[in-house]
Amino acid sequence: MKAEQERAIMSRYDFRKPAVRVIYGFVVLAIALISVSMLYPFVNTVLNSLKSTQEFFEFPAPFFPSEWHWSNYKESFGYLNIPMHFKNTLLIFVGNTVFSLVVLGLAAYGLSHMQVPFKKAVTLYFMCTLLIPAASYLIPNFLNLKDLDLLNRYWAFWLPAGANAFYLMLLKNFFDGIHKEMLEAARIDGASELRSFAMIAVPLSMPILITITMLGFSTTWNDFYWSSLVMQEDMQPLAAAIYTKIIYAGSTINWNVRFAILSMTLLPPAVIFLFFQKYIVGGLSAGAVKG
């Protein structure tokens, strides 16, 4: 017997109605317009990076370059040490991921499946911190790291990553959906809480762990303000280096070369999202729904 198929948004019978077809046409048109508005900046950035300086300042500007100037990408490496800043970005990302998954994972597991004093009050406290604007604790974090002599070190990123309340709530809500009978059976067999976490909770939580990893990569890749505050230029990740050396201070760099640098920084997150979008959407849905 064939498995029952999921019902679509509208049936074939509904689609025969003229009013439904008109509404469906407007929906398709809206989706197409939204898609074009999201793709246009990316495509325009890449095409501008391949134009000559003269073509870039023509009015009206041509959408496609008359000749593909790939030399703009080669020239961009003379203004910015992209491999070095890319390495900095990866080191920050790896440290953030380890601290987020280990520290927040253990904390979320404890709040979900262990007898923690004032568990509800602690959970409510972390939920309330989500209402605080991020800009309001930039200065306190900066002063704390300065007192700890952690400025211009990767620990300035890694330590705050272990206190992300949003990731904590995602993990906790996901762990709440793990049946307690499985963990109780492991305890009866003599497994410790740490072993139960590593052997049961972590394998079952791979969707939300992948989601948090991808969100962490997006945050690390796009962050420039905090990086420019706590790191010197040679230690900055790619986004902060582009801001300080290319956009903010680099007035002598040709605009087509700037767009070449921006195009190279747009590619990695776009590729990662295309490959992992199913896990990101699924993990966020699973982490947002309890049970």
N, C-alpha and C positions, 0 to 999 in steps of 0.2 A: 504494500500500500504506500502510495506516494505521500511524502510529508506535506502537511497543509502549508500552502504558501501564504506569506504575509500579504495582507490587503494593501493595495496602493492607496495613494492620496485620493484618487477618484477612480471609479469603475468605468468600463467602456460604455455602460448605459448612461452614466452621468455626462460623459464626454460628448454624447450625441446632442445634448441640449445646447442651443446657440448661446445662451447666456454663460454657460459654463466654459464654452470655447473662448468667448471674449475675455473672461476673467483669466483663463489659463494663458491666453496670449499676452495679457498685461504682466502676468507673473514672469513669463519667459523673457519678456522685454526688460523688466526690472532686473532680473538676474544677469542678463547680458550687459546692461549698462553698468551694473556694479562690478562685473568682471573686468570690463574695459577700463573703468576708472582705477581699478587696483593694478592692472597689468601695465597701464600706460606709463607711470613713473619709472618702472623697471626697464621697459623697452626703450623709453626716451633717454634714460641714463646711459644704457649700452650704446645706442646709436650716437649720442653726443660724444662719447669717448672715442669714436672712430672717425670723427670729423677733423678737418684741418682748422687751424685758428681762424682763417678767413671765413670759412663756411659757418663756423660757430657764431660769428657776429653779423652774419648777413640778415637783412630784414626784407621780406619775411624769411625766416630761417627754413631751410629745406629739412623735411622730416628724415629722409635717408641721405647719407653722405654720398657724394659723387664718386669718392674714392675711399677705400677702407684703409685708414692710417693706423695699422697695428703698432707702429713705432711709438704711439702715445703710451702704450702699456710698458714698453721697454724704458721709455724716458721717465715714467713714474717711479721706477726703482731708484732713480738718482735723487729723488726728493724725500723718499720715505723708505726706511729699512723694513720692508713688509715681512720678510721671514723672521726677524727678531721680534717684532711686535706680535706676529702670529704665534710664536712660541710662548710669549708672555700670556697671551689669551688662553692658550691650551693649558698652561700650568695653573692659571687661576681657575679655569673651568674644572679641571680634574680635582683640585683641592676643594672647591665649592661642592662638587658632586659627592665626594667622600664624606665631608662634614654633614651635608644635608641628609644623605641617606642613612648614615650610621647614627649620628646624634639624634636627628629628628625621628628616624625609624624606631630606635629604642624608646624614645620618649612617647611616641604615638602608641607603640605596643603596650607600654606600661599603663597608659591612660585607658586603653581598651580592654586589656585582659589581665591586669594585675590589681591587687588590692592596694591602691595608692590613697593615702589620707587626703581628704578634701578633693577628691577626684573631680567632682563637678565644678567646684570653685576654681580649680586650676584650669580646667577646660574653658570655663567662661572667661577667665582672665586672658587667655591667649586669643579667644575670639574677640574680645574687646580691643586688643591691640591692633586688630585689622582695621579698626575705625580711625586710627591715628594716621594723619598724613605723613608720608615718608620724609618730606622736607623738614618736618618738625624735629626729627631726631638725627639729622645729619651732623649738626654741631656737637651734640652730646657724644655721638659715636666718634667723631673726629678727636675730641678732647680726651676721651677714654683711650683711644689708640695712641695718642701722643704721650699720655702719661705712662703707658705700657711700653713705650719706645718701639712701636710696631709700624710707624710710618715708613713708607718706601720698602715695605716687605709684603710678601704674599699673604701673610697672616692677617693683614688689614682687610682682606676679602674673605679668607677662609673662616675666621671666627664669626663674623656676622652671618655667614651662610648657615651656621648651625643654630641660628635663632629665628628662622623664618617661620612665622606663625601660619602663613597661608599653606605652606607645604606640610606643616604639622597637622593642620585640620584635614587636609586631603588624605594624608596617611592614616589618621585616626578613623575617619569615616570609612575608609577601605578596610582597615583592620576590624572595625565593628561588624563587618559582614562575614568574617571568618567564624565558622561554627565553633562554639566553645567546647563541644564534645570532642573535636579533634585534638585540641590542646589538653583537655583533661585526660584523654587516653594516653597522650605522650607523657604527662606527669605520672600517671599510674605505672607506666613502663620505666620510670626512673629518669626521664629527661629533665634537665634543668630548664629554667625559663629562657636562658640564653640559647640553649640548644633548640628549644621549641621555636624561638624566634627565627633562628638561622635555618632550620630544617623544614619548618612548616609555614610560618608566616611569610618569609621572604619569597620562596618559590611561588606561593599563591598570589603574591602581590606584584608580580613582574609588570603587569600593565601600568599600574600607578607609578612604579619605580622608573619605568622607561619614560613616562610622561614628565615626571619631575626632572629627570635628566635632560630631556629636551627643552623644558622650560628654563632650566638652569643654563643651558647653552645659549639660548636666546637672550637671557638677561646678561650673561657675561659678554656676549658678542656685541650687544647694543649699548652697554653702559659706557659712558664717557665722563659724566660729571663727577661721580664718586672717585673714579680712577684718576682724574686730573687733580683731585684734592689730595689724595694720599700717596701718590706715586710720582717719582721724577720721570722725566721724558723717556729715558732708556728702559725703564721698568714698566711703562704703561702698556696696556693692551691696545689692540689695533684701533678700536673706535676712539679712544682718548687721544692716541697719537695723531689720527686724522684730524681731530678737532683742534689740537694745539699746534700742529705743524703745517697743516694744509688749509683748513678753513679759517681759523682764528688769526694765525700769524703769517700764513704764506700768501701774501698779496702779489708776489712776482710770478707765481706759477700759472701757466696757461690754463684756461678753464677746461679745455678738452683733456688735458692731462689729469686735472682734478676728477673729472668724470671717469677717467680710466681707473683711478684708484678706488673710487666709489663703486664701480662695477665689479671689481675684484672682491670687495668686501660684501657685496650683495649676494654673490653666488653661493657660498657655503650654507648660510641659513635657509636659502630658497631650496637647495637640493635636499637638505636634511628634512625640511618640512614635507616635501613631496614624498619622501620615502617613509616617514614616520607619522604622517597625519592621521592614519587610522588608529595608531596607538595613543597619540596625543588626545584625540577626541574621545576615544573609548576610556582612557584612563581618567580624564576629567569627569566624564559621566559617571563612572563607577565610584570615583572619590567624592563626588558631590551628593550621592544618594546613599543613605544609611540602610543597611540590611541587604 
